[in-house]
Amino acid sequence: MTDPNASILLTGASGRVGRMVLRCWPKGRSGLTAQYRRPQPGALCWDPLDGPGALLAHADRAGRRFAAMVALAGVVPGPGRDLSLNRTIAEATLDAAAQAGITRVLLASSSAVYGAGEAMAEDAPPAPVNAYGVAKREMEAACAPWRARGMEICCLRIGNVAGADALLLNVVERRGAIVIDRIADGGGPVRSYIGPASLAAVLATLCRHAGPLPDMLNIAAPQPVAMTALAQAAGARYETRPARGTSADHPRLPPSRRAAPFCPRRQHSRGNGPPMAHEQPRLSRGRRYLPQPRRST
């Protein structure tokens, strides 16, 4: 798909990552339709678990189908949350996409499918060590029937998204110093991150890429970033404490050869330091990309 005006559907627009992607989408969201489960102006009101009816009706009213879907909707870890719904939501989304004639779906997975380790390329065998990683891997496996019918599904194994992770949410929500674990070598944890502007640019490029996409893609900035560097870039005060466990359950993603053709040639950055970290001053000072409090609807 090469048409820059092609219509794209973004599900999960009310989530933390979805709200940041909407704010950062290139060219002012041109051709992008957001999906919510409650009515919002100019958006698609649709719950995939209710079936494809609302999606099909929207396509009929618009007189054209969506050329691609970015499927961010899912369940994130938290007390009492049923992570197995990630597979259920994905299956319902893919079934609706098939009925609506959408041939390309970018499905948000997670680097958590790899488990512990460094330099986890896309061909590394998944070995999740937590329930979220297990749930996302089961979701990925559930794509097989739709792929067999010709749908192009690219599962995006996304690292931490700056601003949606616990560290930078604490920067915004707490006035005092944030606390960062100090691991055995005396340093702080290092994670694979991507900034919201870079993520939105990658998603837009993948949607409009002319050739076929791989089944799996790692999505992260080229180099892992120290959490202390992110805190400093966000202008936050921080303290360190001995880690109570280990940071081994956070895989590090190497520069992805598969993803290279689809990623921006340069990260959204300025000056020295970790390229993605320079999206952080905008997060903390202007809160431009951070999820804003949601109104009841």
N, C-alpha and C positions, 0 to 999 in steps of 0.2 A: 504494500500500500504506500503510494508516494504522494497522494493528493493532500496538500497542506490544509485543505478545508474539510477533510473527511471528518465525519462525526464520531466522537469518542465518548463512551460512557464510563464514568468513574463511580464504582460502588464503594460504600463505606466512607462517604464524604463527611460524616459527622464524627468519625473517630479522630484521635490525635494526629495520626499520620495523614489521614484524608484531608483534614482541615488545613494542614500546612502545605500539602501538595496543591490544593486549590489556590491558595494565596500565591504560590510560586509558579504556577503553570505558565509556560511561555506564551507570549503574544496575548496576554490578557484573557486567557481561557478560551481563545477562539476555537470553536468547534467542540468544546467540552461540555458535557451535560453531567451534573452531579446527581447521585441517587441518595435519597434519604428515606427513612421509614415513616416520617411524618411530613406533612405538606410544607414545602418551602417555595418561595417565589422562583420561577424559572427552572425548577428542578423536577426530577422524576421521583414521584412518591411511590415506592415499591419495596415490599419485603420479599426477598427471594423465597423465604419459607412459606409464603402464601401462594406460591405458584407463579407462572409466567404472565398471568393475565394483564397486570398493569404495564409491564414492559411491552407486551404485544400491542396493547391499546395505544401506548405512547408512539410506537413506531407507525401505527396506522394513521394517527393524527398528523404526525410529521411528514408522512409520505415518503419516508426513506428509512433504511435500517442503519444501525450503528456499524461502522466498519471495524471497530475494535472496542474491547472492554478492558479496563484496568480494575481488577477485582481485589479491593483492599478490605472488604467486609470480612469480619471474623471475630474470634473471641481471644482476648489476651489474658495472660495469667492474672489471677486475683482470687481472693477468698470466695469459695462457693461457686466459682465459675466452671461451667462444663466445657472443657477444652475439646471434647470429642465433637462439639458442634462445628468446629472448623471444617471437618469433612462433610457434615450434613449441609452446611451453608454452601460450600464449594460445589457439591453435587447439584443442589438446587439452582445455583447460579449458572453452571455449565448447561444444565438441561434447558433453562430459560434462554440462554444464549443460542443454543442450537435451534430452538423453535423460532427465535427472532432473526435467524440468518446471520448471526455474528460469527465470523470465521476465525478471528484472532482474539485470544484472551490472555492477558498477563495476570497471573494468579499469585498473590502475595504469599510466599512461604517465609522461611526464616533460616538464618545460619545456624539456628539451634538444632537443625536436623543432623549436623555433623557431630555434635558432642564436643569433647575436648580435643585440643590439638592446634597446631600452627600450620600455616600454608595449606588450608583446606580448599583445594580446587574442586571444580564441579564433578570430576570423576572420582573423588574420594568416596569410599563407601560410607553411607550414613550410619551413625552410631549414637543416636540421641541419648542424653543422660538425664533429661528431665521430662516431665509430662508434656510440656509445651512442644518440645522437639519431637516427641513421639506423635503427638496429635498432628503436627504439620507434616511429618513424613507420611502418615496415613492419608492425609489430604492429598499429597502429591501422588501417591499410588492410586488413589481413586480416579485420577484423570484418564486412566488407560482406556476405558470404553469410549470416551468422546474423541480421544486421539485416533482410535481405530476407525471411527466414522469420518475422519478427515478434518476435525477441528484442530487448529493450531493453538496449543496451550504451552505457554512458557512460564514455568514456575520460577519465581524470583526469590532466591535465597538472600534475603536482605539482612545486612548487619544492623547495628544500632542506628537509629535515625536521630540525629541531633535535635533536641527539643522535645522529642517524644519519649526519651529515656528517663530513668529515675534521676540521674545526675542533674540534668538541666531543668527538670521540673522542680527539683529542690532549690536550684538557684533562684527561680522565680518565686516560689512559695514561701521561702524562709528568709528572714532578715539576717540571721546570724551566719556564722561560718558553716559550710557544708563539710561533711566528714567523708574522707576517701580512705579505703583500706590500703594498708602498707603491706606488700607481700614479702616473701622470704628474702629476695635480693635487695630489699631496702627501698625499692621503687614502688610506684603505684601501678594499678592494673592498666593494661593496654588493650584497647578494643578496636574492632573494625567498625567504623562509623561511615555515615554519609550525611551530608547536610541536606536540608529540605529543598533548597534551590537546585542543587545538583541532582537530587532524586527526581524532582519534577522534570528536569531536562532529559534525564535518561528515559523516563517513562514515555514522554512525548516522542522521543526518537525511536524507541522500540515500537510504539504504536504505528508509526508511519514508515518503518523500514520496508524497503521494496522486496527484499529477499526473505527466505524462510528464517525463522528464529529457532534456536536450540530449545530442547525440552527444559533445561535447567540453566539458570544464570546466577552467578554470585553478583550481588549489588552492594558495593562499598567503595569508599575512597581508595586510591591506589595504595596508601600506606596506613597501617593501624595507627591509632592516636592514643597517647597517654591521657587518662582521665584528668590528671592534674593540668595538662596543657589546655584541655577544654575549659576547665574551671577558670584558669587564668585568662583565656581569651574572652570568656563571658564576664570578666570583671568581678568574679566572685572571690570571697575569702574562703579558704578551706583549711582543714586540719586533717592530719593522718592518724590512723590507729592501726594496731596490728590486725591483720586479717583474721577473722574467726574461722574461715575455711580456706578455700583456694579459689583462684580465678580460672581454674582449668576448664570449667564448664562453659567458657566463652570462647568459641573458636575464632581464630584469626584468619581472615580471607586474604589470600595473596592477590596481586594485580591479575585480573581475570582476562586471559587471552580471548575467551569466548565473548566477553562483554565489551572488549576494547573497541570494536567497530561501532558500538551503539552509544558509548559514553562521550560526554563533552571532551574536546581536545584539551581543555584546561578546566580545573576545578574553579568554583566560584571563590576566589581568594584575592588577597592583597598582602604585600609585605612578606616577611619571613615566617617560619613556623609551619605547623601542619596545615596544608591547604584548606581542608574542610573546616578546621577550627576557626577560620576567619569569617565563617558565617555566624559565629557565635556572638560577637558584639551586637549584631542586629537583633539577635534573640533576646538578650538580656536588657538592652537599653531601650529599644523601640518595641520589643515584643511583636515585631512585624510578622514573624512566622509562627509564633507560639499559638497553640490552641487557645481560643478565647472562651470565657464562660458561656455555656449554651443557655439560651432562653427556653422556657417550657413551651412546647408546641402541642 
